[in-house]
């Protein structure tokens, strides 16, 4: 009885190998990201990460706009300005 189970298992494994080798390959379609090649990125002055204008947190200092990756970086920048002005 054990021999029949082992032969059945071996036949099944062989069948799956043959099927996998002969089956047509499906190529996964890569999602196309819609990106504007002219999209401008800005470097965060605190951590150095580049962010797009849409995703950036904008802060102003002396009339200049500064772009940050997060509110944490904006707050750190403000703390640095406070330490420099004291």
Secondary structure, DSSP 8 states (H G I E B T S, - for coil): -HHHHHHHHHHHHHHHHHHHHHS-------------TT--EEE-TTT--EEETTT-EEEEETTEEEEESSHHHHHHHHHHHHHHH-
